[in-house]
Amino acid sequence: MIKICCQCINAAIQSTIAFNRVGKEPSSIYQYFQPTRKKRLIVTNIFSTLHAQFGNMLVLASLTKANLTALFKRTIAVISDVAQNSPTLRMDLKILKNVQRQQGLE
């Protein structure tokens, strides 16, 4: 059971950072939890994708603090790029920033 839980946690992390290297050279160096794109990501239904990442962050916040500071900063930065276009993402961003502050993950 613990192995399955660990796989779920890892899947949530991987889902959250899945687009970090889009548009970069395969041989370029990747810094974990740092998006490397130079411009806004354009995918089908970006709002649902980022809202799912928001949900992942809330689940991860309740499970572990390992790497959460960097992951919160990354997710907040990515959602911030699009939040002005979506009331849902603006609220997600506000909630994430509040959870980040309350958990001392700034």
C-alpha positions as CSV (number, residue, x, y, z in Angstrom):
1,M,0.0,0.0,0.0
2,I,2.8,2.4,0.9
3,K,4.4,1.7,-2.5
4,I,1.2,2.6,-4.3
5,C,0.9,5.8,-2.2
6,C,4.4,6.8,-3.2
7,Q,3.6,6.2,-6.8
8,C,0.6,8.4,-6.5
9,I,2.6,11.2,-4.9
10,N,5.3,10.9,-7.7
11,A,2.6,10.9,-10.4
12,A,1.2,14.2,-8.9
13,I,4.6,15.8,-9.0
14,Q,5.4,14.5,-12.5
15,S,2.0,15.7,-13.7
16,T,2.7,19.2,-12.3
17,I,6.1,19.6,-13.9
18,A,5.2,17.7,-17.2
19,F,5.4,20.8,-19.4
20,N,8.6,22.4,-17.8
21,R,10.9,21.4,-20.7
22,V,8.5,22.0,-23.7
23,G,10.4,23.8,-26.4
24,K,13.9,23.2,-25.0
25,E,16.7,21.2,-26.6
26,P,16.7,17.6,-25.3
27,S,20.4,18.0,-24.3
28,S,19.9,21.2,-22.3
29,I,20.3,21.1,-18.6
30,Y,17.1,20.8,-16.5
31,Q,16.9,22.3,-13.0
32,Y,14.3,20.3,-11.1
33,F,11.1,22.3,-10.6
34,Q,12.2,25.2,-12.8
35,P,10.2,25.9,-16.0
36,T,12.6,26.5,-18.8
37,R,10.2,28.0,-21.4
38,K,10.7,31.5,-22.7
39,K,7.0,32.2,-23.6
40,R,3.6,31.2,-22.4
41,L,2.7,27.6,-23.1
42,I,-0.1,27.1,-25.6
43,V,-2.0,23.8,-25.1
44,T,-5.6,22.7,-25.6
45,N,-7.6,23.8,-22.5
46,I,-4.7,25.4,-20.5
47,F,-7.2,26.4,-17.8
48,S,-8.1,22.8,-17.0
49,T,-4.5,21.7,-17.1
50,L,-3.4,24.5,-14.7
51,H,-6.5,23.9,-12.5
52,A,-5.5,20.2,-12.2
53,Q,-2.0,21.3,-11.2
54,F,-3.6,23.5,-8.5
55,G,-5.4,20.4,-7.2
56,N,-2.1,18.5,-7.2
57,M,-0.5,21.2,-5.1
58,L,-3.2,21.0,-2.5
59,V,-2.9,17.2,-2.2
60,L,0.9,17.4,-2.1
61,A,0.8,20.1,0.6
62,S,-1.0,17.7,2.8
63,L,1.5,14.9,2.3
64,T,5.1,16.1,2.3
65,K,7.2,19.3,2.5
66,A,10.1,17.9,0.6
67,N,10.7,20.1,-2.5
68,L,7.4,21.8,-1.9
69,T,8.9,25.3,-1.7
70,A,10.3,25.1,-5.2
71,L,7.2,23.3,-6.5
72,F,4.9,26.0,-5.1
73,K,7.0,28.8,-6.5
74,R,7.0,27.1,-9.9
75,T,3.2,26.4,-10.0
76,I,2.4,29.9,-8.8
77,A,4.6,31.4,-11.5
78,V,3.1,29.3,-14.2
79,I,-0.5,30.0,-13.1
80,S,0.3,33.7,-12.8
81,D,1.1,33.8,-16.5
82,V,-2.5,32.9,-17.3
83,A,-4.6,33.9,-14.3
84,Q,-5.6,37.3,-15.6
85,N,-7.7,35.4,-18.3
86,S,-9.6,33.1,-15.9
87,P,-11.5,33.9,-12.7
88,T,-11.0,30.2,-11.7
89,L,-7.2,30.5,-12.0
90,R,-7.2,33.8,-10.2
91,M,-8.9,32.1,-7.3
92,D,-6.6,29.1,-7.6
93,L,-3.6,31.4,-7.4
94,K,-5.0,33.3,-4.4
95,I,-5.6,30.0,-2.6
96,L,-2.1,28.6,-3.5
97,K,-0.4,31.7,-2.3
98,N,-2.4,31.5,1.0
99,V,-1.5,27.8,1.5
100,Q,2.2,28.6,0.6
101,R,2.2,31.4,3.3
102,Q,0.4,29.3,5.9
103,Q,2.8,26.4,5.4
104,G,5.9,28.6,5.4
105,L,6.8,27.5,1.9
106,E,7.8,31.0,0.6
